[in-house]
């Protein structure tokens, strides 16, 4: 009974439907960008910490719900236009897969690394979304002209962050997904197929988001691009993520 209660509580932070709605409801009501950054970083770590109080094996039904949750939120991302909501749904889809990593007997230190490295691009996207709101009043796709021409440094930073978030080489989530697929393919081939489908949906949703924000005619709006210090900050974090991804790949593959 205690183990079941721990799983239910952890399912709020490592989202399992319908408990996954809690995170997105909280995110919707938190308006300060830096509080959102803390939320994205801390949320899955809390879930892993809660699970550390139980030594019981994760039931199969939890894994099934986790895959369904991840797939549903990945599908929903395809039709979203608001960047923060898109980001929240991607977070839900990503974090729910940590249940699979747990069932594959991943070391606890690696699990925390997984959760943190998955969340860093999402936290960067929170800051960039706030930048869009400051410049244009809202962070919606297809709302303004092509950012690639209007604010090119901001645009290409945004593209790189989205690419990092949707598990593209050489970022950490790529190696995490690759490892989970390899671990599943001989033991649970249907799980491996589900993971590949989810990965495709992330890529599709990411391409749609980028197209809606970056592509298009130059806007007549006069907005300020990223300054040198902001470019340095984003570049440093993204380079560190890539280095971390390469290191993580060497550890788990």
WOKA-V732063 format. One record per run of one state. SS is the DSSP state (~ for helix, > for strand, _ for the rest). FROM is the first residue (numbers start at 1). LEN is the number of residues. Records with the same first field share a line. If there is no record, write none. Layout:
SS: FROM-LEN ; FROM-LEN
This chain:
_: 1-1 ; 14-6 ; 30-3 ; 52-8 ; 78-4 ; 97-1 ; 104-4 ; 137-3 ; 141-6 ; 151-1 ; 166-6 ; 186-3 ; 215-13 ; 253-1
~: 2-12 ; 20-10 ; 33-19 ; 60-18 ; 83-14 ; 98-6 ; 108-29 ; 147-4 ; 152-14 ; 172-14 ; 189-26 ; 228-25
>: 82-1 ; 140-1
